[in-house]
Amino acid sequence: MSGPMAAGFGIEAAVLISAQSIIQGAAEIAAGMNEAERAAEERRQQRHAERQQMRAAQQAGAVQQQRDAAAKDQLARLTQLVNVVDPAGAANLDARMTELLANGVSLQAELTAFLAQATAAAAQNRVSQRQALVAHVLDRLTLDVALPIPESLLTLAQQVVATPSDERAEALTSELRLQVQRHNEALASAAEQRKLQEAAAIVLEQSLKDLGYAVEDIEATLFIEGGIAHFQRPEWGDYFIRLRIDPKRGAMNFNVVRSGTAGEDRRHEDMLAEDRWCSAFPKLFETLKARGIPITVTRLLQAGEAPVQVVDAASLPQRQTEERRHEPLKARSIE
């Protein structure tokens, strides 16, 4: 018997990408549906878009604050780097980039143009030559607020310009090139990880559907930013499984929840609901493991050990009987 469950999850890249490819291929085949099915799909997509807009509006405040803070930190570090190359032009660039950032424009092209201009304008003296050299190295730097510019880059750039020794400057420049390369590689790795996390959301949603669950549309960012998703079977009535994912810890939690009134005595029904989930989750875990998302249970309460959580019906998706669901793709196609 199973109550609330905590688990850890992993991502097996090759298996996951293969599963995603098969799922998407099956979806393309299923796209040859009749007109009625196509209209139903369009309605579903519209509802999905509306839900996304609603969620985005609800989350915009906190998420935007975090992104703004990260962007400001990135801009401050970038301005320090630019100041090493061209102190006179740094103030103007800072104002220009702040304006671009406020309008959601990429800073990469502006930085590239500035560094090219600074290199061309450099006079033939030692400091200017060093500044031009630093500008040339920094021109290869890839920007992304998701990965701040390392403090070591600023320190190295300053040292290249300030050191009186040409040999020392050459050694520091080599280290600066290496730091830029590592930063860019880290960004590329982060981008690849994001693709895997987005694939995991697709595979999770389709796996639940393949096993006969009604599942709300899962956001592509579920394994990136975290969040919750709900799923159930038609015969479960008011009961759902609430899945919460914490990607930073590689953790997920499963809880049986139901809509209703707090305080009402439904202990017998609650116990049956947890027993149903107990018999169902091994098959789900087997399917996800076969598709590149292995799950390991770390904590499991017995049915009835903790009360089933009663939640606001508005926080749950529509019951399966209340909206048309797609026929699931066959799970065996990618197991």
Secondary structure, DSSP 8 states (H G I E B T S, - for coil): ---SEEEEE---HHHHHHHHHHHHHHHHHHT---HHHHHHHHHHHHHHHHHHHHHHHHHHHHHHHHHHHHHHHHHHHHHHHHHHH-HHHHHHHHHHHHHHHHTT--SHHHHHHHHHHHHHH--SSHHHHHHHHHHHHHTT----TTS---HHHHHHHHHHHH-S-HHHHHHHHHHHHHHHHHHHHHHHHHHHHHHHHHHHHHHHHHHHHHTT-EE----TTHHHH-EEEEEE-GGGTTEEEEEEEETTTTEEEEEEEEES-TT---HHHHHHHHHHHHHHHHHHHHHHHHTT--EEEEEE--TTSS--EEE-GGGS---GGGS-------GGGG-
